[in-house]
Amino acid sequence: MESNPSRRAVLLNATTMSLATTASLLGATLLFPDAAEAADKEPEVTATENSMREHGVIRRALLVYFETVPKLRVFAATLKLPRFSSSM
């Protein structure tokens, strides 16, 4: 069985690159420990901002509801919905 030097070269290059990447990330973490901790922390969300986000979600849900209900009422006769009682 003949060895393929290009496969060996690819494997060697991949190993070298992964070791270099690991070493650089480890070195950056050891040199700048505060930066790693700051990147892990999410910004604090106040109660007001959280309420505003929830209000936005509710408004979008109501918008979808108000836009689809009239269309469903108009086309209710043409919809072919399965009967739930027949599935039991």
C-alpha positions in Angstrom: 0.0 0.0 0.0 1.5 3.3 -1.1 1.3 6.3 1.3 -0.1 9.5 0.0 2.2 12.4 0.9 -0.6 15.0 0.2 -2.8 13.4 2.8 0.0 13.5 5.3 0.7 17.2 4.4 -3.0 18.0 4.9 -3.1 16.2 8.2 0.1 17.9 9.4 -1.2 21.3 8.3 -4.6 20.8 10.0 -2.9 19.7 13.2 -0.5 22.6 13.2 -3.3 25.1 12.6 -5.5 23.7 15.3 -2.6 23.8 17.8 -1.7 27.4 16.8 -5.4 28.5 17.2 -5.7 26.8 20.6 -2.4 28.3 21.8 -3.4 31.8 20.7 -6.8 31.6 22.4 -5.3 30.2 25.6 -2.7 32.9 25.5 -5.2 35.7 25.0 -7.3 34.3 27.9 -4.3 34.2 30.2 -3.0 37.6 29.2 -6.4 39.4 29.4 -8.6 37.6 31.9 -10.9 40.6 32.4 -11.8 40.7 28.7 -12.9 37.1 28.7 -15.2 37.8 31.7 -16.6 40.9 30.2 -17.5 39.1 27.0 -19.4 36.4 28.9 -21.6 38.9 30.8 -24.8 40.0 29.1 -26.0 43.5 29.6 -28.4 44.0 32.5 -32.0 44.4 31.3 -34.2 46.7 33.4 -37.8 46.0 34.3 -39.0 48.8 32.1 -37.1 47.5 29.1 -38.3 44.0 29.7 -41.9 45.2 29.8 -41.4 47.2 26.6 -40.1 44.0 24.9 -43.0 42.0 26.0 -45.4 44.7 24.9 -43.8 44.6 21.4 -44.3 40.9 21.2 -47.9 41.2 22.2 -48.5 44.0 19.7 -47.0 41.8 16.9 -49.1 38.8 17.9 -52.3 41.0 17.9 -51.3 42.5 14.5 -51.1 39.0 13.0 -54.4 38.0 14.7 -56.2 41.1 13.4 -54.9 40.6 9.9 -55.7 36.9 9.6 -59.1 36.6 11.3 -61.0 38.5 8.6 -59.3 36.5 5.8 -60.2 33.2 7.6 -63.8 34.3 8.0 -64.1 35.2 4.3 -62.5 31.9 3.2 -63.9 29.7 5.9 -66.1 27.7 3.6 -63.2 26.9 1.2 -60.9 25.7 4.0 -60.6 21.9 4.3 -59.8 21.4 7.9 -59.6 17.9 9.5 -62.2 17.1 12.1 -60.7 16.7 15.5 -63.4 14.4 16.7 -62.5 11.9 13.9 -59.0 11.5 15.2 -60.0 10.1 18.5 
